[in-house]
Amino acid sequence: MLLIILLIVLFLGVGGGGYYMGPGVGYYGGGVIEIILAIVIIYLFFGRGRSRI
């Protein structure tokens, strides 16, 4: 449950943002990459990927 709440907060806080360098570039260039990094950090925080790294 905590993981779902964190994902929702990160998605609302980061997903709509990004670096607006042009039409579509801000969302695909900034927001998606930050969401992926946030998910990876969450997985590392909960210890689901430590054995692979």
Summary of the structure (lengths in Angstrom):
residues: 53
radius of gyration: 12.8
end to end distance: 25.4
largest distance: 39.7
contacts: 121
relative contact order: 0.15
helix: 66%
strand: 0%
